[in-house]
Amino acid sequence: MKLGFIGFGEAPHHISRDFVNSDVEVRAFDVSAKDDSPRAQKMREHAAMDQVTLVTDMAELIAWGDVFFCFTSADVALPIARQAAPLLRPGQFYLDMNTTSPQTKREIAAVFADSRGDFVEGAVMASVPVNGSRVPVSVCGAKAKEAAELLNSHGMKFTSATISVWPPPPRRFAACWPRALSPWSRRRCSPRTTTISPRKCWTR
């Protein structure tokens, strides 16, 4: 598997270190990696330690990889999604792992409506420095199950989340929670991302 990180801070470092000398090849793109700041120098040191290739731009990363984890700051998660979505090809997965507002999560998901790749929303459920690549991650989206199966086949710990109509799901799953769906109603969920049954609404 070819795993690409968009953003190479602490979380990607702790995840990728477990894949040294494994069947998972890792590359990363981070705009900060090119400068001479202490943060950039530390990033390059981590990349060398983890056997991660730092690429020069996002297009190069997406042309190469199979799965992409976006670990950036909340304020740039949406612009990065807009840049990445048109570059994806069928069979690729883009996982947004950022902590953002529910509205931003929905906007990020909407960006991928016409993308040839598949968008999956991820929520990290425990400490990455402690767990590394085995950190529990809950995912939702139309192809969440397929993404989880692929990643788990390489030793990761991803779970395709079940979302209940009541109580409302955690804010971290805002992109998979249709705004029109009231917790007191039994309206249909969005057919693109969810399936409905009596009192349950879950990602396919």
N, CA, C and O of each residue as an XYZ file, in Angstrom:
816
protein
N       0.835     -1.196      0.000
C       0.000      0.000      0.000
C       0.866      1.241      0.000
O       1.909      1.285      0.652
N       0.430      2.241     -0.730
C       1.129      3.520     -0.783
C       0.320      4.551     -0.003
O      -0.755      4.966     -0.436
N       0.846      4.959      1.148
C       0.158      5.868      2.057
C       0.772      7.261      1.979
O       1.977      7.431      2.167
N      -0.064      8.245      1.704
C       0.409      9.617      1.616
C      -0.154     10.471      2.725
O      -1.348     10.415      3.018
N       0.706     11.265      3.346
C       0.264     12.213      4.362
C       0.259     13.617      3.777
O       1.239     14.044      3.166
N      -0.834     14.327      3.962
C      -0.898     15.751      3.642
C      -0.766     16.462      4.979
O      -1.692     16.484      5.790
N       0.403     17.038      5.185
C       0.788     17.529      6.507
C       1.616     16.459      7.189
O       1.200     15.304      7.276
N       2.792     16.842      7.674
C       3.659     15.851      8.324
C       4.112     16.377      9.673
O       5.291     16.653      9.892
N       3.136     16.510     10.581
C       3.421     16.919     11.947
C       3.636     15.710     12.846
O       4.109     14.665     12.398
N       3.283     15.863     14.119
C       3.543     14.811     15.100
C       2.735     13.540     14.839
O       3.281     12.440     14.913
N       1.446     13.677     14.537
C       0.620     12.475     14.326
C       1.120     11.639     13.151
O       1.303     10.433     13.315
N       1.350     12.220     11.979
C       1.897     11.412     10.883
C       3.246     10.768     11.219
O       3.520      9.639     10.813
N       4.076     11.492     11.957
C       5.376     10.929     12.364
C       5.183      9.672     13.199
O       5.834      8.657     12.952
N       4.289      9.730     14.191
C       4.097      8.581     15.076
C       3.419      7.412     14.362
O       3.640      6.254     14.716
N       2.605      7.711     13.371
C       1.977      6.632     12.594
C       2.976      5.993     11.639
O       3.072      4.768     11.558
N       3.714      6.820     10.921
C       4.599      6.299      9.872
C       5.812      5.554     10.423
O       6.382      4.713      9.727
N       6.211      5.842     11.640
C       7.393      5.150     12.184
C       7.155      3.650     12.312
O       8.102      2.865     12.288
N       5.888      3.251     12.448
C       5.576      1.820     12.562
C       5.690      1.094     11.230
O       5.696     -0.136     11.192
N       5.781      1.844     10.140
C       5.809      1.219      8.817
C       7.213      1.104      8.235
O       7.377      0.740      7.071
N       8.219      1.414      9.037
C       9.605      1.233      8.588
C       9.840     -0.248      8.303
O       9.516     -1.107      9.124
N      10.400     -0.535      7.145
C      10.691     -1.911      6.729
C       9.435     -2.787      6.668
O       9.479     -3.975      6.987
N       8.319     -2.184      6.254
C       7.078     -2.934      6.109
C       6.635     -2.908      4.645
O       7.356     -2.415      3.777
N       5.443     -3.445      4.385
C       4.921     -3.430      3.018
C       4.131     -2.154      2.728
O       3.482     -2.047      1.687
N       4.187     -1.189      3.644
C       3.541      0.107      3.446
C       4.615      1.144      3.125
O       5.516      1.392      3.926
N       4.505      1.736      1.956
C       5.427      2.802      1.565
C       4.772      4.137      1.893
O       3.593      4.343      1.604
N       5.535      5.041      2.494
C       4.960      6.308      2.964
C       5.673      7.498      2.338
O       6.902      7.563      2.303
N       4.879      8.429      1.850
C       5.386      9.714      1.395
C       4.521     10.809      2.006
O       3.413     10.549      2.476
N       5.028     12.021      1.997
C       4.282     13.117      2.618
C       4.553     14.427      1.895
O       5.608     14.636      1.297
N       3.557     15.295      1.978
C       3.706     16.656      1.472
C       3.324     17.620      2.578
O       2.250     17.515      3.172
N       4.220     18.564      2.848
C       3.956     19.606      3.834
C       4.624     20.880      3.341
O       5.825     20.895      3.069
N       3.842     21.951      3.225
C       4.392     23.198      2.692
C       5.478     23.768      3.596
O       6.323     24.541      3.144
N       5.457     23.387      4.872
C       6.434     23.920      5.819
C       7.770     23.201      5.769
O       8.735     23.647      6.389
N       7.841     22.100      5.042
C       9.063     21.287      5.065
C      10.230     21.938      4.330
O      11.377     21.526      4.500
N       9.948     22.943      3.522
C      10.995     23.516      2.681
C      11.803     24.625      3.355
O      12.918     24.924      2.929
N      11.245     25.238      4.410
C      11.935     26.407      4.988
C      13.009     25.981      5.989
O      13.274     24.791      6.162
N      13.611     26.949      6.633
C      14.725     26.678      7.557
C      14.332     26.836      9.018
O      15.196     26.971      9.884
N      13.060     26.821      9.290
C      12.594     26.971     10.668
C      12.922     25.723     11.478
O      13.115     24.651     10.906
N      12.989     25.849     12.809
C      13.225     24.664     13.655
C      12.170     23.580     13.427
O      12.484     22.390     13.464
N      10.919     23.989     13.192
C       9.852     23.019     12.938
C      10.130     22.236     11.661
O       9.957     21.018     11.630
N      10.558     22.923     10.611
C      10.851     22.258      9.342
C      12.045     21.313      9.478
O      12.045     20.217      8.917
N      13.039     21.738     10.210
C      14.211     20.892     10.419
C      13.839     19.618     11.173
O      14.323     18.532     10.854
N      12.970     19.765     12.181
C      12.514     18.601     12.938
C      11.686     17.678     12.047
O      11.779     16.455     12.151
N      10.878     18.273     11.175
C      10.062     17.489     10.256
C      10.939     16.651      9.332
O      10.655     15.477      9.094
N      11.993     17.250      8.818
C      12.891     16.522      7.925
C      13.634     15.421      8.675
O      13.886     14.353      8.119
N      13.980     15.672      9.916
C      14.619     14.645     10.730
C      13.679     13.460     10.956
O      14.085     12.302     10.853
N      12.422     13.767     11.265
C      11.440     12.705     11.465
C      11.230     11.904     10.183
O      11.129     10.678     10.224
N      11.166     12.587      9.058
C      10.975     11.906      7.778
C      12.128     10.948      7.499
O      11.907      9.822      7.054
N      13.342     11.383      7.756
C      14.502     10.518      7.543
C      14.466      9.318      8.489
O      14.777      8.195      8.092
N      14.083      9.568      9.739
C      14.004      8.510     10.743
C      12.937      7.480     10.375
O      13.120      6.280     10.576
N      11.822      7.966      9.834
C      10.680      7.098      9.525
C      10.719      6.528      8.108
O       9.806      5.808      7.703
N      11.763      6.845      7.360
C      11.892      6.426      5.955
C      10.716      6.932      5.115
O      10.174      6.214      4.275
N      10.342      8.185      5.366
C       9.262      8.845      4.632
C       9.875      9.801      3.612
O      10.737     10.609      3.958
N       9.439      9.714      2.376
C       9.893     10.623      1.331
C       9.020     11.875      1.342
O       7.799     11.790      1.211
N       9.651     13.032      1.498
C       8.927     14.300      1.430
C       8.898     14.757     -0.024
O       9.945     14.973     -0.634
N       7.697     14.901     -0.576
C       7.562     15.297     -1.977
C       7.375     16.804     -2.067
O       7.122     17.471     -1.064
N       7.502     17.331     -3.276
C       7.535     18.785     -3.454
C       6.169     19.425     -3.608
O       6.027     20.623     -3.359
N       5.153     18.660     -4.013
C       3.822     19.249     -4.125
C       2.744     18.176     -3.992
O       3.025     16.981     -4.080
N       1.512     18.622     -3.780
C       0.416     17.698     -3.544
C       0.091     16.862     -4.779
O      -0.230     15.679     -4.663
N       0.173     17.467     -5.943
C      -0.134     16.734     -7.172
C       0.780     15.522     -7.326
O       0.339     14.452     -7.744
N       2.042     15.696     -6.988
C       2.994     14.585     -7.051
C       2.605     13.477     -6.082
O       2.680     12.295     -6.415
N       2.190     13.867     -4.887
C       1.793     12.892     -3.866
C       0.570     12.102     -4.323
O       0.549     10.875     -4.218
N      -0.441     12.794     -4.825
C      -1.696     12.135     -5.196
C      -1.524     11.283     -6.454
O      -2.183     10.253     -6.597
N      -0.660     11.695     -7.350
C      -0.392     10.875     -8.536
C       0.257      9.545     -8.151
O       0.156      8.565     -8.889
N       0.913      9.513     -7.008
C       1.667      8.328     -6.571
C       0.856      7.375     -5.696
O       0.964      6.159     -5.857
N       0.044      7.900     -4.771
C      -0.469      7.092     -3.670
C      -1.790      6.385     -3.870
O      -2.453      6.531     -4.897
N      -2.160      5.605     -2.848
C      -3.430      4.883     -2.802
C      -4.390      5.500     -1.788
O      -5.582      5.658     -2.054
N      -3.847      5.844     -0.620
C      -4.639      6.382      0.482
C      -3.946      7.630      1.009
O      -2.720      7.680      1.115
N      -4.760      8.644      1.340
C      -4.192      9.913      1.819
C      -4.850     10.315      3.135
O      -6.075     10.367      3.248
N      -4.007     10.598      4.122
C      -4.475     11.123      5.402
C      -4.165     12.612      5.435
O      -3.011     13.014      5.282
N      -5.188     13.426      5.635
C      -4.972     14.860      5.767
C      -4.904     15.215      7.243
O      -5.912     15.170      7.949
N      -3.710     15.567      7.705
C      -3.470     16.001      9.078
C      -2.920     17.425      9.013
O      -1.705     17.619      8.974
N      -3.798     18.408      9.001
C      -3.361     19.799      8.927
C      -4.082     20.593     10.006
O      -4.772     20.013     10.845
N      -3.933     21.896      9.993
C      -4.686     22.727     10.930
C      -6.091     22.957     10.387
O      -6.318     22.877      9.180
N      -7.032     23.243     11.286
C      -8.435     23.369     10.905
C      -8.666     24.463      9.871
O      -9.551     24.339      9.024
N      -7.888     25.519      9.931
C      -8.138     26.660      9.045
C      -7.745     26.398      7.594
O      -8.162     27.140      6.705
N      -6.962     25.373      7.341
C      -6.570     25.075      5.949
C      -7.139     23.754      5.445
O      -6.877     23.368      4.306
N      -7.907     23.058      6.268
C      -8.441     21.748      5.861
C      -9.343     21.865      4.639
O      -9.273     21.028      3.739
N     -10.187     22.889      4.595
C     -11.090     23.050      3.458
C     -10.360     23.465      2.183
O     -10.609     22.862      1.139
N      -9.471     24.464      2.208
C      -8.719     24.786      0.994
C      -7.899     23.613      0.467
O      -7.779     23.441     -0.746
N      -7.338     22.811      1.356
C      -6.561     21.650      0.923
C      -7.479     20.612      0.260
O      -7.108     20.003     -0.743
N      -8.656     20.420      0.816
C      -9.613     19.494      0.212
C      -9.982     19.949     -1.200
O     -10.086     19.130     -2.113
N     -10.176     21.244     -1.373
C     -10.510     21.777     -2.698
C      -9.374     21.562     -3.693
O      -9.613     21.376     -4.886
N      -8.162     21.589     -3.208
C      -7.015     21.361     -4.087
C      -6.862     19.880     -4.419
O      -6.483     19.527     -5.536
N      -7.154     19.015     -3.451
C      -6.923     17.581     -3.633
C      -8.022     16.891     -4.428
O      -7.732     16.009     -5.236
N      -9.276     17.272     -4.216
C     -10.412     16.547     -4.797
C     -10.309     16.342     -6.311
O     -10.551     15.229     -6.777
N      -9.961     17.371     -7.106
C      -9.900     17.154     -8.556
C      -8.752     16.257     -9.004
O      -8.746     15.776    -10.137
N      -7.782     16.030     -8.123
C      -6.602     15.253     -8.490
C      -6.789     13.759     -8.279
O      -6.030     12.952     -8.816
N      -7.784     13.393     -7.508
C      -7.972     11.982     -7.173
C      -8.485     11.180     -8.365
O      -9.175     11.705     -9.238
N      -8.135      9.912     -8.381
C      -8.620      9.001     -9.418
C      -9.410      7.864     -8.757
O      -9.305      7.674     -7.545
N     -10.187      7.117     -9.518
C     -10.967      6.024     -8.947
C     -10.093      5.034     -8.174
O      -8.998      4.673     -8.604
N     -10.614      4.608     -7.020
C      -9.884      3.649     -6.197
C      -9.043      4.278     -5.111
O      -8.545      3.570     -4.236
N      -8.869      5.598     -5.142
C      -8.099      6.282     -4.111
C      -9.023      6.748     -2.989
O     -10.190      7.063     -3.221
N      -8.482      6.786     -1.767
C      -9.230      7.248     -0.597
C      -8.575      8.494     -0.019
O      -7.356      8.551      0.138
N      -9.397      9.492      0.297
C      -8.931     10.707      0.966
C      -9.607     10.758      2.325
O     -10.828     10.890      2.411
N      -8.816     10.654      3.384
C      -9.354     10.676      4.740
C      -9.014     11.991      5.413
O      -7.843     12.310      5.615
N     -10.038     12.750      5.759
C      -9.827     13.982      6.508
C      -9.798     13.633      7.989
O     -10.797     13.179      8.546
N      -8.651     13.845      8.622
C      -8.441     13.463     10.012
C      -8.393     14.679     10.936
O      -7.995     14.561     12.095
N      -8.794     15.839     10.433
C      -8.670     17.079     11.189
C      -9.834     17.299     12.135
O     -10.939     16.802     11.915
N      -9.571     18.046     13.182
C     -10.620     18.454     14.112
C     -11.104     19.832     13.682
O     -10.416     20.832     13.887
N     -12.286     19.878     13.090
C     -12.852     21.128     12.602
C     -14.299     21.240     13.064
O     -14.832     20.317     13.680
N     -14.927     22.360     12.768
C     -16.327     22.565     13.145
C     -17.228     21.672     12.303
O     -16.829     21.249     11.218
N     -18.441     21.376     12.782
C     -19.374     20.573     11.989
C     -19.649     21.178     10.614
O     -19.749     20.450      9.627
N     -19.772     22.504     10.543
C     -20.030     23.145      9.260
C     -18.863     22.926      8.292
O     -19.076     22.648      7.112
N     -17.646     23.051      8.789
C     -16.478     22.832      7.939
C     -16.409     21.383      7.478
O     -16.049     21.110      6.332
N     -16.753     20.451      8.367
C     -16.770     19.036      7.979
C     -17.730     18.806      6.814
O     -17.408     18.096      5.861
N     -18.914     19.417      6.903
C     -19.882     19.244      5.824
C     -19.385     19.871      4.523
O     -19.593     19.323      3.441
N     -18.727     21.025      4.640
C     -18.207     21.689      3.450
C     -17.100     20.870      2.803
O     -17.008     20.800      1.578
N     -16.261     20.250      3.628
C     -15.194     19.401      3.097
C     -15.797     18.201      2.360
O     -15.353     17.856      1.265
N     -16.804     17.570      2.960
C     -17.449     16.426      2.314
C     -18.065     16.829      0.983
O     -17.992     16.075      0.012
N     -18.676     18.023      0.927
C     -19.331     18.490     -0.301
C     -18.329     18.699     -1.430
O     -18.668     18.535     -2.603
N     -17.099     19.058     -1.079
C     -16.066     19.280     -2.085
C     -15.828     18.025     -2.922
O     -15.491     18.118     -4.103
N     -16.003     16.854     -2.314
C     -15.692     15.591     -2.986
C     -16.894     14.984     -3.715
O     -16.823     13.855     -4.199
N     -17.998     15.736     -3.792
C     -19.201     15.203     -4.430
C     -18.940     14.772     -5.868
O     -19.490     13.770     -6.326
N     -18.114     15.515     -6.573
C     -17.827     15.202     -7.977
C     -16.425     14.642     -8.191
O     -15.973     14.509     -9.328
N     -15.739     14.315     -7.099
C     -14.386     13.771     -7.218
C     -14.437     12.324     -7.682
O     -15.381     11.599     -7.367
N     -13.430     11.907     -8.425
C     -13.353     10.513     -8.863
C     -12.874      9.598     -7.744
O     -13.082      8.386     -7.802
N     -12.234     10.169     -6.723
C     -11.814      9.397     -5.562
C     -12.893      9.385     -4.499
O     -13.952      9.986     -4.678
N     -12.632      8.708     -3.397
C     -13.626      8.549     -2.334
C     -13.213      9.300     -1.073
O     -12.090      9.166     -0.588
N     -14.146     10.090     -0.556
C     -13.915     10.836      0.680
C     -14.380     10.024      1.874
O     -15.463      9.438      1.857
N     -13.553      9.993      2.914
C     -13.889      9.321      4.161
C     -13.538     10.266      5.303
O     -12.444     10.827      5.345
N     -14.473     10.433      6.220
C     -14.205     11.269      7.393
C     -13.649     10.406      8.510
O     -14.216      9.360      8.830
N     -12.545     10.834      9.106
C     -11.918     10.068     10.171
C     -11.899     10.816     11.487
O     -11.769     12.040     11.514
N     -12.027     10.082     12.573
C     -11.952     10.652     13.917
C     -10.993      9.812     14.746
O     -11.258      8.641     15.021
N      -9.886     10.410     15.141
C      -8.891      9.712     15.963
C      -9.433      9.610     17.384
O      -9.808     10.619     17.980
N      -9.475      8.396     17.929
C     -10.168      8.151     19.186
C      -9.251      7.999     20.398
O      -9.738      7.823     21.515
N      -7.938      8.062     20.200
C      -7.012      7.897     21.322
C      -5.710      8.627     20.988
O      -5.608      9.296     19.960
N      -4.734      8.493     21.857
C      -3.460      9.192     21.687
C      -2.634      8.560     20.563
O      -2.357      7.361     20.587
N      -2.244      9.375     19.582
C      -1.405      8.870     18.499
C       0.018      8.573     18.980
O       0.556      7.522     18.630
N       0.654      9.454     19.768
C       2.009      9.129     20.250
C       2.077      7.820     21.025
O       3.089      7.122     20.973
N       1.017      7.483     21.737
C       1.004      6.241     22.521
C       0.747      5.027     21.641
O       1.376      3.984     21.822
N      -0.175      5.155     20.685
C      -0.630      4.009     19.898
C       0.012      3.868     18.524
O      -0.001      2.781     17.947
N       0.569      4.941     17.997
C       1.176      4.880     16.676
C       0.168      4.491     15.608
O      -0.955      4.995     15.601
N       0.558      3.596     14.706
C      -0.319      3.190     13.611
C      -1.514      2.373     14.087
O      -2.454      2.143     13.327
N      -1.478      1.936     15.342
C      -2.586      1.160     15.899
C      -3.584      2.023     16.651
O      -4.437      1.498     17.367
N      -3.494      3.326     16.501
C      -4.442      4.204     17.178
C      -5.847      3.932     16.635
O      -6.024      3.829     15.421
N      -6.843      3.814     17.508
C      -8.207      3.581     17.027
C      -8.726      4.804     16.262
O      -8.629      5.935     16.738
N      -9.271      4.559     15.089
C      -9.847      5.624     14.267
C     -11.227      5.173     13.802
O     -11.372      4.096     13.225
N     -12.230      5.994     14.051
C     -13.571      5.730     13.545
C     -13.753      6.499     12.241
O     -13.370      7.665     12.142
N     -14.334      5.847     11.251
C     -14.510      6.479      9.946
C     -15.953      6.363      9.489
O     -16.660      5.425      9.858
N     -16.383      7.327      8.681
C     -17.713      7.259      8.102
C     -17.657      7.801      6.686
O     -16.730      8.522      6.316
N     -18.658      7.444      5.905
C     -18.696      7.839      4.506
C     -19.129      6.666      3.644
O     -19.170      5.526      4.108
N     -19.450      6.946      2.393
C     -19.966      5.907      1.504
C     -19.010      4.731      1.339
O     -19.453      3.595      1.169
N     -17.702      4.990      1.387
C     -16.699      3.936      1.203
C     -15.874      3.710      2.470
O     -14.746      3.221      2.403
N     -16.439      4.067      3.618
C     -15.697      3.938      4.877
C     -15.325      2.491      5.179
O     -14.218      2.214      5.640
N     -16.242      1.577      4.920
C     -15.971      0.166      5.221
C     -14.819     -0.351      4.378
O     -13.936     -1.047      4.880
N     -14.828     -0.007      3.084
C     -13.758     -0.465      2.192
C     -12.415      0.124      2.596
O     -11.399     -0.570      2.577
N     -12.406      1.403      2.961
C     -11.164      2.045      3.399
C     -10.647      1.389      4.668
O      -9.451      1.124      4.792
N     -11.548      1.125      5.615
C     -11.147      0.502      6.878
C     -10.562     -0.886      6.636
O      -9.557     -1.251      7.246
N     -11.178     -1.654      5.757
C     -10.674     -3.002      5.480
C      -9.273     -2.961      4.874
O      -8.412     -3.768      5.225
N      -9.055     -2.016      3.964
C      -7.730     -1.895      3.356
C      -6.686     -1.523      4.399
O      -5.624     -2.143      4.458
N      -6.972     -0.530      5.213
C      -6.010     -0.070      6.210
C      -5.780     -1.125      7.292
O      -4.651     -1.312      7.747
N      -6.834     -1.806      7.700
C      -6.687     -2.847      8.719
C      -5.875     -4.036      8.219
O      -5.242     -4.737      9.009
N      -5.893     -4.259      6.916
C      -5.092     -5.356      6.363
C      -3.600     -5.075      6.486
O      -2.773     -5.964      6.286
N      -3.265     -3.833      6.816
C      -1.866     -3.456      7.031
C      -1.593     -3.121      8.492
O      -0.656     -2.388      8.808
N      -2.421     -3.668      9.378
C      -2.161     -3.580     10.809
C      -2.734     -2.379     11.510
O      -2.450     -2.166     12.689
N      -3.532     -1.587     10.826
C      -4.110     -0.411     11.470
C      -5.413     -0.798     12.164
O      -5.840     -1.950     12.096
N      -6.034      0.161     12.824
C      -7.199     -0.133     13.670
C      -8.327      0.842     13.352
O      -8.634      1.737     14.140
N      -8.932      0.656     12.193
C     -10.009      1.531     11.733
C     -11.354      0.818     11.880
O     -11.473     -0.382     11.634
N     -12.346      1.582     12.284
C     -13.697      1.054     12.461
C     -14.683      1.921     11.700
O     -14.695      3.142     11.852
N     -15.516      1.278     10.874
C     -16.572      1.990     10.171
C     -17.691      2.261     11.161
O     -18.269      1.325     11.712
N     -18.002      3.522     11.393
C     -18.870      3.918     12.502
C     -20.337      3.698     12.194
O     -20.785      3.870     11.060
N     -21.085      3.311     13.234
C     -22.536      3.261     13.193
C     -23.062      4.509     13.872
O     -22.642      4.842     14.980
N     -23.988      5.207     13.206
C     -24.500      6.470     13.729
C     -25.983      6.321     14.029
O     -26.759      5.973     13.139
N     -26.385      6.576     15.255
C     -27.767      6.432     15.666
C     -28.556      7.708     15.420
O     -28.005      8.807     15.485
N     -29.864      7.559     15.133
C     -30.712      8.727     14.961
C     -30.847      9.486     16.273
O     -30.861     10.717     16.271
N     -30.946      8.789     17.374
C     -30.993      9.437     18.686
C     -30.267      8.568     19.683
O     -30.535      7.368     19.741
N     -29.344      9.126     20.487
C     -28.938     10.535     20.485
C     -28.137     10.903     19.247
O     -27.650     10.020     18.541
N     -27.993     12.208     18.971
C     -27.218     12.627     17.804
C     -25.798     12.104     17.888
O     -25.292     11.892     18.991
N     -25.136     11.888     16.756
C     -23.764     11.375     16.747
C     -22.788     12.421     17.261
O     -23.131     13.602     17.315
N     -21.583     12.018     17.640
C     -20.579     12.986     18.060
C     -20.329     14.025     16.989
O     -20.471     13.742     15.800
N     -19.957     15.223     17.400
C     -19.698     16.310     16.462
C     -18.631     15.934     15.447
O     -18.585     16.500     14.354
N     -17.766     14.976     15.802
C     -16.682     14.599     14.902
C     -17.203     13.968     13.610
O     -16.471     13.892     12.623
N     -18.479     13.508     13.604
C     -19.037     12.889     12.414
C     -20.018     13.798     11.689
O     -20.958     13.321     11.053
N     -19.805     15.099     11.784
C     -20.745     16.052     11.204
C     -20.918     15.878      9.707
O     -22.017     16.084      9.193
N     -19.873     15.508      8.999
C     -19.967     15.382      7.548
C     -20.887     14.248      7.127
O     -21.451     14.283      6.033
N     -21.044     13.245      7.978
C     -21.888     12.093      7.646
C     -23.286     12.212      8.234
O     -24.084     11.280      8.133
N     -23.583     13.344      8.842
C     -24.865     13.537      9.510
C     -25.664     14.577      8.756
O     -25.391     15.768      8.906
N     -26.647     14.181      7.943
C     -27.406     15.141      7.143
C     -28.053     16.211      8.001
O     -28.678     15.897      9.014
N     -27.912     17.478      7.609
C     -28.442     18.582      8.397
C     -29.960     18.513      8.508
O     -30.531     18.931      9.515
N     -30.614     17.984      7.470
C     -32.073     17.962      7.468
C     -32.653     16.911      8.405
O     -33.848     16.936      8.697
N     -31.829     15.998      8.874
C     -32.332     14.889      9.676
C     -32.485     15.311     11.118
O     -31.486     15.516     11.808
N     -33.707     15.446     11.590
C     -33.963     15.790     12.980
C     -33.904     14.532     13.818
O     -34.376     13.486     13.373
N     -33.335     14.592     15.033
C     -33.276     13.394     15.871
C     -34.650     12.922     16.312
O     -34.797     11.792     16.778
N     -35.664     13.781     16.170
C     -37.008     13.381     16.561
C     -37.821     12.851     15.374
O     -38.968     12.438     15.543
N     -37.230     12.862     14.180
C     -37.958     12.433     12.990
C     -37.384     11.125     12.470
O     -36.396     10.606     12.990
N     -38.037     10.599     11.414
C     -37.531      9.406     10.749
C     -37.394      9.691      9.267
O     -37.708      8.843      8.431
N     -36.922     10.896      8.939
C     -36.683     11.220      7.541
C     -35.560     10.352      6.987
O     -34.750      9.802      7.733
N     -35.533     10.243      5.671
C     -34.461      9.490      5.046
C     -33.147     10.229      5.137
O     -33.095     11.456      5.048
N     -32.076      9.456      5.316
C     -30.747     10.024      5.306
C     -30.332     10.301      3.866
O     -30.974      9.838      2.923
N     -29.257     11.057      3.709
C     -28.735     11.320      2.383
C     -28.366     10.006      1.711
O     -27.587      9.244      2.284
N     -28.886      9.703      0.526
C     -28.584      8.411     -0.114
C     -27.124      8.263     -0.488
O     -26.648      7.144     -0.677
N     -26.394      9.382     -0.601
C     -24.988      9.283     -0.985
C     -24.131      8.731      0.133
O     -23.165      8.009     -0.113
N     -24.489      9.077      1.384
C     -23.602      8.698      2.480
C     -24.209      7.737      3.482
O     -23.474      7.100      4.235
N     -25.532      7.612      3.515
C     -26.125      6.867      4.622
C     -27.282      5.994      4.193
O     -27.829      6.145      3.100
N     -27.645      5.080      5.072
C     -28.781      4.200      4.869
C     -29.663      4.276      6.103
O     -29.165      4.454      7.215
N     -30.960      4.143      5.916
C     -31.885      4.296      7.038
C     -32.582      2.979      7.341
O     -32.897      2.217      6.427
N     -32.822      2.709      8.605
C     -33.698      1.635      9.051
C     -34.404      2.180     10.282
O     -34.010      3.237     10.775
N     -35.421      1.515     10.802
C     -36.107      2.047     11.975
C     -35.147      2.391     13.101
O     -34.462      1.522     13.640
N     -35.110      3.661     13.447
C     -34.338      4.217     14.555
C     -32.835      4.107     14.373
O     -32.083      4.370     15.312
N     -32.387      3.730     13.203
C     -30.946      3.670     12.972
C     -30.584      4.319     11.665
O     -31.335      4.260     10.691
N     -29.437      4.933     11.653
C     -28.933      5.547     10.432
C     -27.446      5.299     10.436
O     -26.757      5.750     11.351
N     -26.927      4.601      9.448
C     -25.503      4.281      9.487
C     -24.879      4.422      8.116
O     -25.563      4.402      7.094
N     -23.567      4.566      8.117
C     -22.865      4.700      6.867
C     -22.781      3.362      6.174
O     -22.654      2.319      6.815
N     -22.854      3.404      4.854
C     -22.781      2.175      4.082
C     -21.357      1.665      4.062
O     -21.082      0.628      3.458
